[in-house]
Amino acid sequence: MKKLVIGLPKGSLQESTYALFKKAGFTIKGGSRSYFPSIDDDEIEIRILRSQEMSRYVEHGMLDAGITGLDWIAANGSDVVDLCSLVYSKQSKRPVRWVLAVPNDSDIATVKDLQGKKIATEGVGIVERYLEENGVKADVEFSWGATEVKVPDFVDAIVDITETGSSLRANNLKIIDTIMESYTKFFCSKDAWADEWKKQKLEKIALLLKAALDAADKVLLKLNVQEANLETVKELLPALHSPTVNKLTDDGWYAIETVVDESVVREIIPELKDKGAEGIIELSLNKVVA
């Protein structure tokens, strides 16, 4: 049997990645310490690896495909095939940012002020390219973690990844520049993409993952309305395209279905009821294929 070997990220993204695969229709089982979890698809094998290493293993053919941040693909300079963007993180659906931060009382105000200074970061390659682009020479050292605590006693500045900036603020640091934004990528090796069976399998998985992610903040709204109120109710309904409207067997009544953002449901349900809608049902979704 043919196999597709996919690398998934260990650490902060692991649980949210498992949850995304579950919504896409794939159940992955394995404890947090397992590097070889099982999946309910005999054509797929899963490997758990650090995000920082993923793109190198894919590029060199040890994995067919992988999921990791755009930042680590850039840091490794990996030549891989981009299958799709999956904008999710451990806390939200917002991109994460690599930011340059210094103590609140630091004299460093711009990248130019880093000349001759010392910087700590996990993304050494990212920072070195950033400094080169700005014509600045500085000492960049690799940080094994807890990067925020290294200024000002050990280094002059740090470059760290953040979603909200709250950890930096808690450590009395201020952001003076955003080096890059990053979001999760599903990608494969060129050899895997050249294999027709693997290509088709990868395209199907990418479609399902995207559909699951697109459904995350949406619900299906179903309701009934009399013909006299039909147009008024339709005008209240946002939709991917236009609501689905079907005539009921009861004379003069219609059924409406539409996909809407979950955030607006609490606002429009009272309005729909006020305009004559009845039998309003809200259903959660696993996938939305636009």
C-alpha positions as CSV (number, residue, x, y, z in Angstrom):
1,M,0.0,0.0,0.0
2,K,1.2,3.5,-0.9
3,K,2.0,5.8,2.1
4,L,2.1,9.5,2.6
5,V,4.3,10.6,5.5
6,I,3.3,13.9,7.0
7,G,5.1,15.8,9.8
8,L,3.1,17.6,12.4
9,P,4.5,20.2,14.8
10,K,5.4,19.3,18.4
11,G,4.8,21.8,21.1
12,S,2.4,24.8,21.2
13,L,0.7,24.0,17.8
14,Q,0.3,20.2,18.4
15,E,-3.1,20.2,20.1
16,S,-4.6,22.8,17.8
17,T,-3.3,20.8,14.8
18,Y,-4.8,17.6,16.0
19,A,-8.1,19.4,16.5
20,L,-8.0,20.8,13.0
21,F,-7.3,17.3,11.5
22,K,-10.3,16.0,13.6
23,K,-12.6,18.6,12.1
24,A,-11.2,17.7,8.6
25,G,-12.2,14.1,9.2
26,F,-8.9,12.5,10.5
27,T,-8.6,11.2,14.0
28,I,-5.1,11.2,15.3
29,K,-4.3,9.3,18.5
30,G,-1.1,9.4,20.6
31,G,0.0,10.9,23.8
32,S,2.0,14.2,24.0
33,R,5.2,12.2,24.3
34,S,4.5,10.0,21.2
35,Y,6.4,10.8,18.1
36,F,4.6,8.2,16.0
37,P,0.9,8.8,16.6
38,S,-1.7,6.7,14.7
39,I,-4.3,8.1,12.3
40,D,-7.5,6.6,11.0
41,D,-6.3,6.6,7.4
42,D,-4.1,3.6,6.3
43,E,-2.6,5.7,3.5
44,I,-1.1,8.3,5.9
45,E,1.7,8.0,8.5
46,I,2.3,10.8,11.0
47,R,5.6,12.0,12.5
48,I,5.9,14.6,15.3
49,L,8.8,16.9,15.0
50,R,9.9,20.4,16.2
51,S,8.5,23.1,14.0
52,Q,12.0,24.6,13.5
53,E,13.2,21.4,11.8
54,M,10.1,20.5,9.7
55,S,10.9,22.2,6.4
56,R,14.4,20.7,6.2
57,Y,13.1,17.2,6.6
58,V,10.5,17.8,3.9
59,E,12.9,19.4,1.5
60,H,15.3,16.5,1.8
61,G,12.6,13.9,1.3
62,M,12.6,12.4,4.8
63,L,8.9,13.5,5.0
64,D,6.5,13.9,2.1
65,A,4.8,16.9,3.6
66,G,4.6,18.9,6.8
67,I,2.9,21.6,8.7
68,T,4.9,24.5,10.3
69,G,5.1,28.2,10.3
70,L,6.2,30.3,7.3
71,D,8.8,31.8,9.5
72,W,10.7,28.5,10.0
73,I,10.5,27.7,6.2
74,A,12.1,31.1,5.6
75,A,14.6,30.7,8.4
76,N,15.8,27.4,6.8
77,G,15.6,28.7,3.3
78,S,13.8,25.6,2.3
79,D,12.7,25.0,-1.3
80,V,9.3,23.3,-0.9
81,V,5.9,23.3,-2.6
82,D,3.3,25.5,-0.9
83,L,0.0,23.6,-0.6
84,C,-2.1,26.0,1.4
85,S,-2.0,28.6,4.2
86,L,-3.7,27.5,7.5
87,V,-4.1,30.7,9.5
88,Y,-4.3,29.4,13.1
89,S,-2.1,29.4,16.1
90,K,-2.2,28.1,19.7
91,Q,-4.4,31.0,20.8
92,S,-6.2,32.5,17.8
93,K,-6.6,32.6,14.0
94,R,-4.4,35.7,13.8
95,P,-0.9,35.5,12.3
96,V,2.0,35.5,14.8
97,R,4.7,38.1,14.6
98,W,8.5,38.1,15.0
99,V,9.2,41.3,16.8
100,L,12.3,43.3,17.9
101,A,12.0,44.2,21.6
102,V,14.1,46.1,24.1
103,P,13.7,47.1,27.7
104,N,11.3,50.0,28.3
105,D,14.1,52.3,29.4
106,S,16.5,51.3,26.5
107,D,18.0,54.0,24.2
108,I,17.5,51.6,21.2
109,A,14.7,53.1,19.1
110,T,15.3,51.7,15.6
111,V,17.1,48.9,13.9
112,K,20.0,51.2,13.2
113,D,20.6,51.5,16.9
114,L,21.5,47.8,17.0
115,Q,24.9,48.4,15.4
116,G,27.5,46.6,17.5
117,K,24.9,45.3,19.9
118,K,24.0,41.8,21.1
119,I,20.6,40.2,20.2
120,A,19.2,36.9,21.5
121,T,16.6,34.9,19.4
122,E,15.5,31.4,18.4
123,G,15.2,32.6,14.8
124,V,18.9,33.4,14.1
125,G,18.5,33.2,10.3
126,I,15.5,35.5,10.3
127,V,17.3,38.1,12.3
128,E,20.6,37.9,10.3
129,R,18.7,38.6,7.1
130,Y,16.8,41.4,8.7
131,L,20.0,43.1,9.9
132,E,21.6,42.5,6.5
133,E,18.7,44.2,4.7
134,N,19.1,47.2,7.0
135,G,22.9,47.4,6.7
136,V,23.4,46.7,10.4
137,K,26.1,44.5,12.0
138,A,25.3,43.0,15.3
139,D,26.1,39.9,17.3
140,V,23.1,37.4,17.0
141,E,23.1,34.5,19.5
142,F,20.8,31.6,19.6
143,S,18.4,31.4,22.5
144,W,17.2,28.1,23.9
145,G,14.1,29.7,25.4
146,A,12.9,32.1,28.0
147,T,14.3,34.8,25.7
148,E,12.5,37.7,27.4
149,V,14.5,37.3,30.6
150,K,17.9,37.8,28.9
151,V,17.6,41.6,28.5
152,P,19.2,43.7,29.7
153,D,21.6,41.6,31.8
154,F,22.9,39.3,28.9
155,V,21.9,41.0,25.7
156,D,20.8,44.4,24.5
157,A,17.7,43.3,22.5
158,I,15.7,40.2,21.6
159,V,13.7,39.1,18.6
160,D,10.9,36.9,19.7
161,I,7.6,35.5,18.4
162,T,4.4,36.8,19.8
163,E,0.6,36.7,19.2
164,T,-0.6,39.4,21.6
165,G,2.6,41.0,23.1
166,S,1.4,40.3,26.6
167,S,4.4,38.3,27.7
168,L,6.8,41.0,26.5
169,R,4.8,43.7,28.3
170,A,4.8,41.6,31.5
171,N,8.6,41.5,31.3
172,N,8.9,45.3,30.9
173,L,9.8,45.1,27.2
174,K,8.6,47.3,24.3
175,I,8.3,46.4,20.7
176,I,10.2,48.7,18.3
177,D,9.8,46.8,15.1
178,T,7.9,43.9,13.5
179,I,10.4,41.8,11.4
180,M,7.8,39.5,9.8
181,E,4.3,38.0,10.2
182,S,4.0,34.3,10.1
183,Y,1.1,31.8,9.8
184,T,0.9,28.1,9.5
185,K,1.7,26.4,6.2
186,F,0.9,23.0,4.8
187,F,3.6,22.1,2.3
188,C,5.3,19.2,0.6
189,S,8.6,18.2,-1.1
190,K,9.1,18.6,-4.8
191,D,9.5,14.8,-5.2
192,A,6.1,14.2,-3.5
193,W,4.4,16.8,-5.7
194,A,5.9,15.0,-8.8
195,D,4.3,11.7,-7.7
196,E,0.7,11.7,-9.1
197,W,-0.7,9.6,-6.3
198,K,0.8,11.7,-3.6
199,K,-0.1,14.9,-5.3
200,Q,-3.8,13.9,-5.5
201,K,-3.8,12.8,-1.8
202,L,-2.1,16.0,-0.7
203,E,-4.6,18.1,-2.6
204,K,-7.5,16.3,-1.0
205,I,-6.0,16.8,2.5
206,A,-5.4,20.5,1.8
207,L,-9.0,20.9,0.7
208,L,-10.3,19.3,3.8
209,L,-8.0,21.2,6.2
210,K,-9.0,24.5,4.6
211,A,-12.7,23.6,4.7
212,A,-12.4,22.8,8.4
213,L,-10.6,26.0,9.2
214,D,-13.1,28.1,7.2
215,A,-15.9,26.5,9.2
216,A,-14.4,27.3,12.6
217,D,-16.2,30.6,13.1
218,K,-19.3,29.9,11.1
219,V,-22.7,28.3,11.8
220,L,-25.7,27.1,9.7
221,L,-28.8,29.0,10.4
222,K,-32.2,27.5,9.5
223,L,-35.6,29.2,9.8
224,N,-39.1,29.3,8.5
225,V,-40.9,32.4,7.3
226,Q,-44.2,33.4,5.7
227,E,-44.1,34.7,2.1
228,A,-45.2,38.2,3.2
229,N,-42.0,38.5,5.3
230,L,-39.6,36.6,3.0
231,E,-37.8,39.5,1.4
232,T,-37.5,41.4,4.7
233,V,-35.9,38.4,6.4
234,K,-33.6,37.6,3.5
235,E,-32.2,41.2,3.7
236,L,-31.1,40.5,7.3
237,L,-29.1,37.4,6.4
238,P,-25.4,37.6,5.4
239,A,-24.3,34.6,3.4
240,L,-21.4,33.1,1.5
241,H,-23.5,33.6,-1.7
242,S,-27.2,33.9,-1.2
243,P,-29.6,32.1,1.2
244,T,-31.1,28.8,0.1
245,V,-34.9,29.3,0.0
246,N,-37.3,26.3,-0.4
247,K,-41.1,26.4,-0.5
248,L,-42.8,24.4,2.3
249,T,-45.9,22.2,1.8
250,D,-47.8,24.6,4.0
251,D,-49.2,27.2,1.7
252,G,-47.4,30.6,1.9
253,W,-44.4,29.4,4.0
254,Y,-40.7,29.1,3.1
255,A,-37.7,27.4,4.6
256,I,-34.4,29.3,4.6
257,E,-30.8,28.0,5.1
258,T,-27.6,30.0,5.2
259,V,-24.1,30.0,6.5
260,V,-23.2,33.0,8.7
261,D,-20.4,34.1,11.0
262,E,-21.1,32.9,14.5
263,S,-20.2,36.4,15.8
264,V,-23.3,38.0,14.2
265,V,-25.8,35.3,15.2
266,R,-26.6,36.9,18.5
267,E,-27.4,40.1,16.8
268,I,-29.6,38.9,14.0
269,I,-31.6,36.1,15.7
270,P,-33.7,38.7,17.7
271,E,-34.1,40.8,14.5
272,L,-35.2,37.7,12.5
273,K,-37.7,36.8,15.2
274,D,-39.0,40.3,15.2
275,K,-39.5,40.3,11.4
276,G,-41.6,37.1,11.5
277,A,-39.1,34.2,11.3
278,E,-40.0,31.1,13.2
279,G,-38.4,27.7,14.0
280,I,-34.9,29.3,14.1
281,I,-32.1,26.7,14.5
282,E,-28.4,27.3,14.8
283,L,-26.1,24.4,13.9
284,S,-22.3,24.2,14.2
285,L,-20.2,23.2,11.2
286,N,-17.2,21.0,10.6
287,K,-16.3,22.0,7.1
288,V,-17.2,24.8,4.6
289,V,-16.1,24.4,1.0
290,A,-16.6,27.6,-0.8
